[in-house]
Amino acid sequence: MSSTRRAFLSIVGAAVVMGGAVLVLGNKDALPLGNLLPAKDPVTISVASSVTKQKWLDAMRTAFLAEKPRMADGRPIEIEISSVLSGDSMLQIGDGTLTPTVWSPGETTWVDQLNERWSRKHPKPITSAACEPTVLTPVGIAMWQPMAEALGWPDNPVSLKALVDLANDPNGWASLGHPEWGRLRLGHTHPQYSSAGLLFLASVIYATTGKTEGITARDIYSPDVEAALTALEQNTAKYGMVTTDLLTSMAAQGPAFLHATSAFEEGAVRFNVERAQDLRWPLAFLFPAEGTFWSNHPFCILDQSGWVSPEQAEAARLFQDYLRSPAAQAQAGAFYVRPLDAGVPLGDGLSRANGTTPTASPATVPDLEIPSPDISEAIIDQFLATKRKATAIILIDTSGSMEGDKVRSATEATAAFIDRFDPADKVGLIEFNTMVRTISAPKPMAETGEDLQAKVRNLVAEGSTRMNSAVCRAANMIKDEQEADRAKGENRLYGIILLSDGKDSGGDESETEMYATCLETGGEQEGPKIFAIAFGSDADTAVLERLAQETRGAFYKAEPASIGAAYLRISAEQ
């Protein structure tokens, strides 16, 4: 055979192979492309997503990868998904400490804020195209159903203004024929970290102004809005980092903990379905009468960030197309989120039986305009001005078992935590080892913040662990502060932040005596909540977990590398 003929047949053979590949790409029933092309290293993309749609996103990832998707060059795709807080991740991406391929916060307001921050340091946007919406999750109120029914649910829409008025009514639920429930105990997430918290406060502002769009800084700082937010915040019983934490505490502690909290519809329905046996009563999801935010969970491919390769951007666009496909959208309701098209059936998940209104849509419940970055910053600023201020005492274990890396990381993280307090918050500091030493009684942070940070950094570890005595001292100091505040008419939040790696050894008070004489426990307790951090893998968690549970606080486990994250969550509660 001549060399010319061999070359001709080689070309024909190549064309057949390429034609087969084209046929595979164009025929959905054909074998996957990966069966024809040689194996290559996969392209891995990372997706940092808000918690609300996490289960839907995880399921769609599995379904997408089951189809063995391939890049144009035949390479397979791998996807890593992590859950993040919308506000916190926005800040981390802005300063380059979080570098995902895709960022998908709860709402576009966080995208606008990131773009604003990014433009201050970079000549071009972080994305080359607009972020595409994926699913819808309306923002409203999760409330125990008997209480929601007392407000007119489900037959009548519940007004946010009526809710604020109820929170501010000294007669509380008695004004609606239920004196047994006392005052309204309302919670919401912190707007600096949570989409639900920011949008809830924006909803209250819209309700107060009577608008559904176009709120201005003048509106936010107006006397009427300031009065409404003050009434709301001074009667807010609990803040939090994420809605799931507040709902979990409601499930564990019942109506004595909270009566209602800001929430996405997904969270309220999911708890009714998955945690029904833990709930005192079922939850109702209330669409505010004045309107809501139909959060659209944008999918942002950070292809101009400098850390995303063209191949990763291509893979991310393939996954984005799948998420917006009819097949993925049809699965949204099964995970308690809503498809982008209101005409797509929801299934049985988002139903009246599960505590929501399936017929609600942007056509029946007004879709409020998303606040711009400047307006969002003004909302957060007004929140910080009107929220209940905190009085907190930090108890830090400096016993011998904390020596070395533990005490170094603990003191540095505590110093950073102190910096997060508002200037009007009061913070005290007690260290405990063989002795219990009050380093500083509670004082306004504006006066003592820098000095307190310096003192924390100078602590050293030695001796035993007089934890019970330290808790009693802190609790008694808080009681004195409470009495002084009542006399002045101040309404504050009170907390003890306890960091330790062990249980009491050698103190004057036994655990029984500590609970009997120093602490207030129970659902309506007015004493300080204890936020207990079990520090290190060898920490004795039982006593710390009980302290948090009995005082309606929170319990965290932390290692030297993760102590900052635990402190961040606590800062959102104060």
C-alpha positions in Angstrom: 0.0 0.0 0.0 1.4 3.4 -1.0 2.2 6.0 1.7 -0.4 8.3 0.0 -3.2 5.7 0.4 -2.2 5.0 4.0 -2.4 8.8 4.8 -5.8 9.0 3.1 -7.2 6.1 5.1 -5.8 7.6 8.3 -7.7 10.9 7.6 -10.9 9.0 6.8 -10.5 7.0 10.1 -10.0 10.2 12.1 -13.1 11.7 10.5 -15.2 8.7 11.4 -14.0 8.9 15.0 -14.7 12.6 15.1 -18.1 12.1 13.5 -19.0 9.5 16.1 -18.1 12.0 18.7 -20.3 14.6 17.1 -23.2 12.1 17.0 -22.7 11.3 20.7 -22.9 15.0 21.5 -26.0 15.5 19.5 -27.9 12.4 20.6 -29.1 12.2 24.1 -29.7 8.4 23.9 -26.2 7.7 22.8 -23.4 6.4 25.0 -21.7 9.0 27.2 -18.8 10.7 25.5 -16.5 9.4 28.1 -16.8 5.9 26.6 -15.2 7.1 23.4 -12.5 9.5 24.6 -9.5 8.6 26.6 -9.5 9.2 30.3 -8.1 12.6 31.4 -7.6 14.3 34.7 -10.9 15.8 36.0 -11.7 19.5 36.3 -12.7 20.2 39.9 -14.9 23.1 40.8 -15.8 24.3 44.3 -19.2 25.8 45.1 -19.7 28.0 48.2 -23.4 28.0 48.8 -25.9 29.4 51.3 -27.3 26.8 53.7 -31.0 27.2 52.7 -30.7 25.3 49.4 -27.9 23.0 50.4 -29.9 19.7 50.2 -31.3 20.5 46.8 -27.9 21.5 45.6 -26.3 18.4 46.9 -28.9 16.2 45.3 -28.6 18.0 41.9 -24.8 17.6 42.1 -25.3 13.8 42.5 -27.8 13.7 39.6 -25.5 15.9 37.3 -22.4 13.8 37.9 -24.4 10.6 37.4 -24.8 11.7 33.8 -21.0 11.6 33.5 -20.7 15.2 32.1 -17.6 16.0 30.1 -15.7 19.1 29.1 -15.3 20.0 25.4 -11.9 18.3 25.6 -13.3 15.1 27.1 -12.2 15.7 30.7 -14.6 14.7 33.5 -16.0 17.1 36.1 -15.9 16.9 39.9 -17.8 19.3 42.2 -17.1 20.1 45.8 -19.9 22.0 47.7 -19.5 23.7 51.0 -22.1 25.7 53.0 -21.3 29.3 53.9 -22.9 32.3 55.5 -23.9 34.8 52.8 -22.5 37.9 54.6 -19.4 36.4 56.1 -18.5 34.7 52.8 -19.0 37.9 50.9 -16.3 39.5 53.2 -14.0 36.6 52.8 -14.2 36.5 49.0 -13.6 40.3 49.0 -10.4 40.0 50.9 -9.2 36.8 49.1 -9.4 34.4 52.1 -12.2 32.4 50.5 -11.6 31.4 46.8 -14.4 29.2 45.4 -15.1 28.7 41.7 -18.7 29.5 42.3 -20.3 31.6 45.0 -24.1 31.3 45.6 -25.4 33.4 48.4 -29.0 33.6 49.4 -29.8 36.8 47.7 -28.5 39.3 45.1 -28.0 42.0 47.7 -24.8 40.2 48.8 -23.6 40.1 45.1 -24.2 43.8 44.9 -22.2 44.3 48.1 -19.3 42.1 46.9 -19.2 43.9 43.5 -19.1 47.2 45.4 -16.2 46.1 47.6 -14.3 44.3 44.8 -14.4 47.5 42.6 -12.5 49.5 45.2 -9.4 47.3 44.8 -9.7 45.7 41.3 -10.0 47.2 37.8 -12.6 44.7 36.5 -15.6 42.9 38.0 -15.2 39.5 39.6 -17.6 37.9 37.2 -17.8 38.3 33.4 -21.5 37.7 33.3 -24.5 38.4 35.5 -25.2 35.8 38.2 -28.1 33.6 37.3 -30.9 32.7 39.8 -31.3 29.1 40.7 -34.4 28.6 43.0 -36.7 30.8 45.1 -37.0 30.9 48.9 -39.4 33.4 50.3 -38.5 35.2 53.6 -41.0 35.4 56.4 -41.8 34.3 60.0 -41.7 30.8 61.4 -44.1 30.7 64.4 -45.7 28.0 66.5 -49.1 27.3 64.7 -51.4 28.0 67.7 -49.8 31.4 68.1 -50.0 32.0 64.3 -53.7 31.1 64.4 -54.2 33.6 67.2 -52.9 36.3 64.7 -55.4 35.1 62.0 -53.3 32.5 60.1 -54.0 30.8 57.7 -57.1 32.5 56.6 -55.8 36.1 57.0 -52.4 37.4 56.2 -50.3 38.5 59.2 -49.0 42.1 59.1 -45.4 42.7 60.1 -46.6 46.0 61.7 -49.0 44.0 63.8 -46.2 41.7 64.9 -44.0 44.7 65.9 -47.0 46.2 67.8 -47.5 42.9 69.6 -43.8 42.7 70.5 -44.1 46.2 72.0 -47.4 45.6 73.9 -46.7 45.2 77.7 -49.8 43.0 77.8 -48.3 40.7 75.3 -50.4 37.7 74.1 -53.1 38.6 76.7 -54.3 41.3 74.3 -55.2 38.4 72.0 -56.8 36.2 74.7 -53.7 34.2 75.6 -52.2 35.5 78.8 -50.5 32.1 79.4 -48.0 32.9 76.6 -46.7 36.1 78.2 -44.9 38.6 76.1 -44.0 37.8 72.5 -40.6 36.2 72.3 -39.2 37.0 68.9 -35.9 36.1 67.4 -34.1 36.9 64.2 -30.7 36.3 62.7 -27.9 38.9 62.6 -28.1 41.1 59.4 -24.3 41.3 59.0 -24.1 37.6 58.5 -27.5 36.2 57.4 -29.7 36.9 54.4 -32.8 36.1 56.4 -31.8 38.7 59.1 -31.0 41.4 56.6 -34.1 40.9 54.5 -36.4 40.5 57.6 -35.3 44.0 58.8 -35.7 45.4 55.3 -39.3 43.9 55.3 -40.1 45.7 58.6 -38.8 49.0 57.0 -40.9 48.5 53.9 -44.0 47.7 56.1 -43.4 50.9 58.2 -43.0 53.1 55.2 -45.8 51.6 53.2 -43.5 51.0 50.2 -42.7 47.9 48.2 -39.7 49.5 46.4 -37.4 52.5 46.5 -36.6 52.7 50.2 -34.0 55.4 50.9 -31.5 56.2 53.6 -33.8 59.0 54.6 -36.5 56.4 55.1 -34.2 54.2 57.2 -33.2 57.0 59.5 -36.6 58.6 59.8 -38.3 58.8 63.2 -41.0 56.4 62.3 -38.6 53.6 61.1 -36.3 54.2 64.0 -39.2 53.9 66.4 -40.4 50.7 64.7 -36.9 49.1 64.8 -36.3 50.2 68.4 -39.6 48.6 69.4 -38.6 45.4 67.5 -35.1 45.2 68.7 -35.7 46.1 72.4 -38.2 43.2 72.4 -36.1 40.7 70.5 -35.3 37.8 72.8 -32.6 36.1 70.7 -30.2 36.8 67.9 -28.3 34.2 65.9 -25.9 33.5 63.1 -28.1 31.3 61.0 -31.9 30.5 61.1 -31.2 26.8 61.5 -29.6 27.4 64.9 -32.7 29.3 66.1 -35.1 26.7 64.8 -33.0 23.9 66.4 -33.2 25.7 69.8 -36.9 26.2 69.3 -37.3 22.4 68.7 -35.1 21.6 71.7 -36.5 24.1 74.2 -40.0 24.8 72.9 -42.1 28.0 73.2 -40.3 29.0 76.4 -37.3 29.8 74.2 -38.9 31.6 71.3 -42.4 32.1 69.9 -41.3 33.1 66.4 -38.2 33.8 64.3 -37.3 35.2 60.9 -36.8 32.3 58.5 -36.9 31.1 55.0 -39.9 29.0 54.1 -37.6 26.0 53.5 -36.4 26.0 57.1 -39.9 26.1 58.7 -41.3 23.4 56.4 -38.2 21.2 56.8 -38.4 21.3 60.6 -42.1 20.3 60.4 -41.3 17.3 58.2 -37.9 16.2 59.6 -38.2 17.2 63.3 -41.9 16.7 63.9 -41.3 14.4 66.9 -39.2 17.1 68.5 -41.6 20.1 68.1 -44.0 21.1 70.9 -46.4 22.2 68.2 -46.0 22.4 64.4 -44.6 25.5 62.9 -46.4 27.9 60.6 -44.6 29.9 57.9 -46.1 33.4 57.7 -45.9 35.4 54.4 -45.9 39.0 55.6 -49.1 40.8 54.4 -47.0 43.8 53.2 -44.8 41.6 50.9 -41.7 39.5 51.0 -38.4 38.9 49.4 -38.4 36.0 46.9 -34.7 35.2 47.4 -33.4 33.8 44.1 -30.0 32.3 45.2 -27.8 33.6 42.4 -25.1 31.4 40.9 -21.9 33.5 40.5 -19.0 32.1 38.5 -16.0 34.0 39.7 -14.2 33.7 36.4 -12.4 37.1 36.7 -11.2 36.7 40.3 -7.7 35.5 39.3 -8.1 32.1 41.0 -10.6 30.5 38.6 -9.2 28.9 35.4 -11.0 29.0 32.1 -11.6 25.2 32.4 -13.2 25.6 35.8 -15.4 28.4 34.5 -16.5 26.1 31.6 -17.4 23.3 34.0 -19.2 25.7 36.3 -21.4 26.9 33.4 -22.3 23.3 32.6 -23.4 22.8 36.2 -25.3 26.1 36.2 -27.2 25.1 33.0 -28.2 21.8 34.7 -29.5 23.6 37.8 -31.7 25.7 35.7 -32.9 22.8 33.5 -36.5 21.5 33.7 -35.2 18.3 35.3 -33.5 20.1 38.2 -36.2 22.7 38.6 -38.9 20.0 38.9 -37.0 18.6 41.9 -37.0 21.9 43.8 -40.2 21.4 45.7 -39.0 18.0 47.1 -36.3 19.9 49.0 -38.7 22.7 50.2 -37.4 25.3 47.8 -39.4 26.8 44.9 -38.7 26.5 41.2 -38.1 29.7 39.3 -41.2 29.2 37.2 -44.3 29.3 39.4 -46.1 27.0 36.9 -43.8 24.1 37.8 -45.6 21.7 40.3 -44.3 21.9 43.9 -45.2 18.4 44.9 -46.3 17.5 48.4 -43.4 19.1 50.3 -44.6 22.8 50.2 -48.1 22.2 51.4 -50.6 23.5 53.9 -50.2 20.2 55.9 -46.5 21.1 56.3 -47.2 24.6 57.5 -47.0 26.8 54.4 -49.2 28.3 51.7 -48.4 26.5 48.4 -50.5 28.9 46.3 -48.3 31.9 47.3 -46.3 33.4 44.5 -44.8 36.7 43.6 -48.1 37.4 41.9 -50.1 37.0 45.2 -47.5 38.2 47.7 -45.7 41.4 46.6 -42.1 40.9 45.7 -40.2 43.6 47.6 -37.3 45.3 45.9 -33.8 44.1 47.0 -31.9 46.9 48.8 -28.8 48.3 47.2 -25.4 48.0 48.9 -25.7 51.5 50.3 -29.2 50.8 51.6 -28.1 47.4 53.1 -25.3 49.1 55.0 -27.7 51.7 56.3 -30.1 49.0 57.5 -27.2 47.2 59.3 -26.1 50.6 60.8 -29.6 51.3 62.1 -29.9 47.8 63.5 -26.7 48.2 65.4 -27.9 51.5 66.8 -31.3 50.2 67.9 -30.5 46.6 69.0 -30.3 45.6 72.6 -26.8 46.1 73.9 -25.0 43.3 75.6 -23.4 42.9 79.0 -21.0 40.0 78.8 -18.3 38.4 81.0 -15.6 36.2 79.4 -14.4 33.4 81.5 -11.1 31.9 80.2 -9.5 28.8 81.5 -5.7 29.3 82.2 -5.1 26.0 84.0 -2.0 23.9 83.3 -3.8 21.8 80.8 -4.2 24.8 78.6 -0.4 25.3 78.3 1.3 25.7 74.9 -0.6 26.1 71.7 -4.0 26.0 73.5 -3.4 29.1 75.6 -1.8 31.0 72.6 -4.6 30.4 70.2 -7.3 30.9 72.9 -6.0 34.3 74.0 -5.5 35.5 70.4 -9.0 34.4 69.4 -10.4 36.0 72.6 -8.7 39.3 71.8 -10.2 39.3 68.3 -13.6 38.4 69.8 -13.5 41.4 72.1 -12.9 43.6 69.1 -16.3 42.5 67.7 -18.4 44.1 70.5 -20.3 47.3 70.0 -18.7 50.4 71.8 -21.8 50.5 74.0 -21.6 46.9 75.1 -20.1 46.1 78.5 -17.5 43.4 78.7 -15.7 41.9 81.7 -12.9 39.3 82.0 -12.2 36.6 84.5 -9.4 34.0 84.3 -9.5 30.8 86.4 -6.9 28.3 87.3 -5.9 27.5 90.9 -7.3 30.9 91.7 -10.2 32.9 90.2 -9.1 36.4 89.2 -11.3 39.2 88.0 -9.1 41.0 85.4 -11.9 43.5 84.7 -15.4 44.1 85.8 -17.9 44.8 83.0 -17.2 48.2 81.4 -18.2 49.9 78.2 -16.1 48.7 75.3 -15.5 52.3 74.2 -13.6 52.9 77.5 -11.8 49.6 77.9 -11.6 47.6 74.7 -8.0 48.0 73.7 -6.8 47.6 77.3 -8.8 44.4 77.7 -7.3 42.9 74.5 -3.8 43.6 75.8 -4.6 41.9 79.1 -6.0 38.8 77.4 -2.9 38.4 75.3 -0.7 38.4 78.4 -2.4 35.5 80.2 -0.3 32.3 80.9 -1.4 28.8 81.8 -0.7 27.1 85.2 -2.4 25.3 88.1 -5.8 23.6 88.5 -9.3 24.4 87.2 -11.7 26.3 89.6 -14.4 26.5 87.0 -17.5 26.3 89.2 -16.2 29.2 91.4 -15.5 31.3 88.3 -19.0 30.6 86.9 -20.5 31.7 90.2 -18.5 34.8 90.4 -19.5 35.8 86.9 -23.1 35.0 87.5 -23.2 37.2 90.6 -21.5 40.0 88.8 -24.1 39.8 86.1 -26.9 39.9 88.7 -25.5 43.1 90.1 -25.4 44.6 86.6 -29.0 43.6 86.0 -30.2 45.2 89.1 -28.4 48.4 88.3 -29.8 48.4 84.7 -33.3 47.9 85.9 -33.0 50.9 88.2 -31.9 52.9 85.2 -34.6 51.5 82.9 -32.0 49.8 80.6 -32.9 46.7 78.6 -29.8 44.5 77.8 -28.8 41.0 76.8 -26.7 39.2 79.4 -24.2 36.5 78.7 -21.3 34.5 80.1 -18.8 33.2 77.5 -16.9 30.3 79.1 -13.9 28.7 77.4 -12.4 25.6 79.1 -10.8 22.3 78.2 -11.9 20.4 81.3 -14.2 20.2 84.3 -13.8 21.7 87.8 -10.9 20.5 89.9 -10.3 21.9 93.4 -13.0 24.7 93.5 -15.0 25.8 96.5 -18.4 25.2 94.9 -19.6 21.8 93.7 -21.6 21.4 90.5 -24.8 20.9 92.5 -24.1 24.0 94.6 -23.3 26.1 91.5 -26.7 25.3 90.0 -28.6 25.7 93.3 -27.1 29.0 94.4 -25.6 30.8 91.4 -27.5 30.1 88.2 -31.0 30.7 87.0 -32.3 27.9 84.8 -35.5 27.1 83.0 -37.5 28.5 80.1 -38.3 32.0 81.4 -35.0 32.5 83.3 -33.7 36.1 83.3 -30.2 35.3 84.3 -27.3 35.2 81.9 -27.1 32.7 79.1 -23.8 30.7 79.1 -22.1 30.2 75.8 -19.7 27.4 76.5 -16.8 26.4 74.4 -15.2 23.0 74.9 -11.7 23.7 73.8 -9.5 20.9 72.4 -10.0 17.3 71.4 -9.5 16.2 75.0 -12.0 18.6 76.5 -14.6 17.3 79.0 -17.8 18.3 77.1 -20.5 17.0 79.5 -20.4 19.7 82.1 -20.0 22.5 79.5 -22.9 21.2 77.4 -25.1 21.1 80.4 -24.3 24.6 81.5 -25.3 25.9 78.0 -28.5 23.9 77.9 -29.7 24.7 81.4 -29.2 28.5 80.9 -30.6 28.6 77.4 -27.3 29.5 75.9 -25.2 27.6 73.3 -22.5 24.9 73.3 -19.6 24.8 70.9 -16.6 22.5 70.3 -13.4 24.1 69.1 -9.8 23.3 68.3 -7.0 25.8 68.2 -7.5 26.2 64.5 -11.3 26.7 64.7 -11.7 28.7 67.9 -12.2 31.9 65.9 -15.2 30.4 64.1 -16.8 29.6 67.5 -16.3 33.1 68.7 -17.8 34.5 65.5 -21.0 32.6 66.0 -21.2 33.8 69.6 -20.7 37.4 68.5 -23.8 37.2 66.3 -25.9 36.2 69.4 -24.9 39.3 71.4 
